[in-house]
């Protein structure tokens, strides 16, 4: 009701994404039209160990449906209803169509696409340090707020950072996100978890929390502690693993590649867990960066999750502060 479809923006396994006019808001929006029957048929998991090499840069996970039978698309609605921040994509509405065959998820439309596609469209690749800094200042504000609300995103990457018409960068795609509720348990599960005061680490103690125990996210952005070892991950996804993904994303924006890459998923995990970080990588040795940025990358990509800065600490890093001040001024 009150939606006027204008164009098709994309298509996925469960439906299409449309550009639509929202009468009540007098604006255009991105509308995910998801078939309820296809949602019910959607496979609950994609075992990482059986994936092909081409999926190393695609999102994977074992909890595409939770214990209540809700798929990731519907969980995204639940999460976004709790979040209101200028650097997080806004949920406008979620409803069924007139025939009750589709779920319509109405989201803020960001016309310039992802940070990398936006940069390519403007002929600004590779991104210079100042451009990356201004974008990252937006992103870290969104991540800090998200973590303050006890949300673990689990799939931070350049594709999920979208650019609005005014250049504001926003975190999107909360389909694999999970909330840690105040009682300390993971929403949708019967397990128990604890969180440190500053939100840097969470420890998940129940084997029933399959989605948090198994690998979720996009392989080249997954933290060492979440890599699969003999069929199961060593640790659940945490705020610290979000910070690793954020560090990998920052590295990708600066150098045009991830810090650890391989055509083999097994080898990729080995490199993530064991290889030393190279800043810059040999393939991008001509790219010069400041000492402050080098320091931030090294801290975010520390293989020990307890040594990584939290989102709040990252916001206070000298390199980030320089660009946050620029954003405030403008």
N, C-alpha and C positions, 0 to 999 in steps of 0.2 A: 504494500500500500504506500502510495506516495513516491514510488521509484519509477523513473523513466530511463530505460536502458538505451545507451547511445552507441556503444562500440564494445567489441571483445578485446580485452587486454591480454588474456592468456588462457591456457587450458591445462587442467591437471587430471589426476586419476579419478577424482570424485566429482568433477564438474568444471565450470568455467569461471573466469574472473572478468567482470564487465565494468566499463566506465558507465556510470549512471548519474542522473540528476536526482537529488534528494529534495523533494518539494518542501518539506518541513524546515530544512536548513538553508534552502536557496543556494545550494552549492553542488558540485560534482563530487562523487565518491567512487571508491573501488568496491565492487560488490562481489563477494565469493558466493556463487550459486552452487551449492553442493547437494547432489542427489542423495536422499536419505537411504535409498536402497543400495547405492554404491558404497556409502559409508558403512553400512552393516556388513557388506561383503568384503570390505577392505581387510587385507591381511594384518594380523596383529603385530607381526615382526618381520624383519629381514635379518637373518643370522649373519653377523659380520664375517664369520669364518668362511662362508660360502659365497661371498660377494666377488664379482669380477673386478678387475683392475680399474675399469672405467668409473667405478663408483667411489673411488678414493676422494673425489671432491664433491660427492653428493651426500645429503643427509641420510644417516642410517639410525636404527634404534630398535630396541626390543619392546618399547612401550607405546606403540602408536595407538593403543587403546588401553584405558586404565581399568581398575578393578570394578568400576561401575558400568563398564561397557561404553564409555564415552571416548570417541576418537580424538586424535590430536587437534583436529579442526574445532571441535566443540570445547575442548579444554582451552584452546586459545581464547575463545569467547569468555570463559570463566576467569582467566587470568587478566585479560585486558579490561574487564569490568572493574577490576580492583585498582588499575593503574591510571593515573592522570598526571601527565608530565609533558612539557613541551618538546622533549627529546625522545618520546615514545609514541609510536603511531596510535592514533586515537580510534577507539571503537565507537561508532555512532549508534549502531542498532544491530540486533539479531532477531530474525523472525522467520516464519514459514511462508511459503508462497500460498496463493489462494487455494490451490489444490492439495496443499500439505504434502507435496512430493519432494520439495527442496528446502534446505535451510539457506537463508540469505544472511550473510554476514557483511554488514555495511561498515567499511573502514575509510579513514581519511585517505584521500588520494594525493600522492606525492609525485608530481609530473615529471621530475627529472630522473627518476629511477634510482638505481644503486649508486654508491659513491664512485665506483669505478666506471660504470656506464655513463654517468653524468660527466666525469672527467674526460672520457674518450670523446663524447659528443662535442665537448668544448676544445678538443685538441690539446688537452693538458696532461698527456701521459708521457713518461711516468710523472707522478705527482711530485711537485716540489715540497720541501719540508714545511714551508709556511702554509701551503694549502692543506697538507695533512694535519698540521697543528690545529688549524681552525676547525676542521672537521672533527678531530679527536676531542677537542674541548666540548663539543656538543655531545658526542657519544659517551664520554666518561660521566657527564652529568646525568644522562639517562640511565647508565648502568648503576651509578651510585644510588639513585632513587630506587631503581628496581631491587637492588640488594637490600636497601633499607626496609622494603616491603616484604622481605623474606622470599623473593622470587629468584630461582636459579634458571637462567635462560637456556643453557646447554647447547646453543647453536649460533654463537656469535661469530660472524664472518662478514666480509665485505658485501656479499649479496643481500644480507639482511640489514644493511645500513642504507636507508633511503633518504633522498634529498628533496626537500620541498621547493616550491617556486621561489621562496626568498633565500634559499641556500641553507636553511636549517637542516641538520642531519638528525634522523630519528631511527631508533632501534625498532625492528619489525620482526614478524614471524615468531610468535610465541607458541607454536604447535608442539614443541618438545619441552617447553618450560614447565617447571614444577614449583609449587609453593610449599615452604616449610611453615606450618601453622604454629601459633603461639605455644601450644601444648608441647611442641617439640617433635611431633610426628609428621611424616610426609603426607600431604593430603592425598587421599585415595588409597592409602595403604595402612596396614596394621602395625608397621614397624615403629621403632623408636629412634630418634636422632637427637644429637646435641649440637648446639652452635656456640662458638666463642663470641664474646661480647662484641667484637668489632666485625664479625661476619666473615672472617677470612677462611675458617675451616668449619666443615660440618662432618660429623662421623655418623654413618648410617649402620645400625646394628641388627637389622632384621633381614634375613635372606628372602623374605616375602616381598621386599622392595625390589622386584626384578628390574624395573625400569631404571632405578638409580644404580643398581649393581652392574648392569650390563652396559655396553658401549652405546651411547646415544650422541648424535651430533654428526659432524662432517669430519672424516678421518684426519685430514691434514691440519685441522684446528684442534684436535683432541689432545688433552694434557697427558703427560707421561703416566700419571697415576691412574688414568682411565683406560690405558691401552690394555687389550686383552692378553691374558696370560693363561695358557692351557684352558681356553674356553670361557673364562670369566675375568672380569676386570678386577684390578687390585683394590680399587676404591670407588665409591660412588661419586657422582658428579657433585661438585661443591662450588661455593663462591670463588674459591681459589682456582678451580678449573675454568670457570668463566673468565678469570683474569688472564690465564694462559691463552685462551682463545682470543681475548682482546689484544694481547701482546702479539700473537700470530697475525691478527688482522692488521695491526699497526705496521708490523714488519712487511706484510704483503702490500700495503698501501705505499710504503716507502720504496721498496725494492722490486715490486712487481712479481713476487714469487713468495712462497711460504719458506720458513727457515729450514724445514726438513721435508724433502720430497723423495718419492720413489715410485716406480711403476708397479712395484710389488707391495701389497698391503702388509705382509709380514715384515718386509724390509723397512717399510715406512715406520711401523711401530718400533722396530729396533733402533732406528735413527732418532726418533723422537725421544726414546728412553735413554739412549747412550751417547749419541754424537754431541760434541761440543757445539755451542752456538757460534756462528760466524757472522760478524757484523762489520762490513757488509759481506754478503756471500760472494764467492769468487766470480760468479757470473755477472755481478753488478758492482764490480770493484771501482768503477768510474764514478759511482754515486757517492758524493761526500755528504756526511751528516754532522750535526753538532755533537759535542761531547755529552750534552744534556740528553739528547735523544738516544744516543748510544747507551747511556746509563739506564734510561727508562726501559728500553728494550731488554737489556740484560736482566733487570730485576723482574719484569713481567714474565720473562721466559726462563726463570730459574726452575730447574727440574724438581727442586724441593718445594712443595706447595706451601709449607709453613714459612718460607722466606719470601714469597711473593707479596707485593703490597696489596692491600685491600683497595676497593674502588675509592674510598674516602682518602686513603693515603696517596693514591695515584693522582687524585685531583689537586693535591698539595705539592706535587713534584714540580720543581722549578721550570722544566720544559712545558708542562701543561699549564702552569700558572700564567706564563707569558701569553699564551693564546686565549686562556679564559678571560684575562684582562682585556684583550682585544675584542672579544665577543661582547663583553659587558659594555665597552665604550661605544660599540656600534649598535 
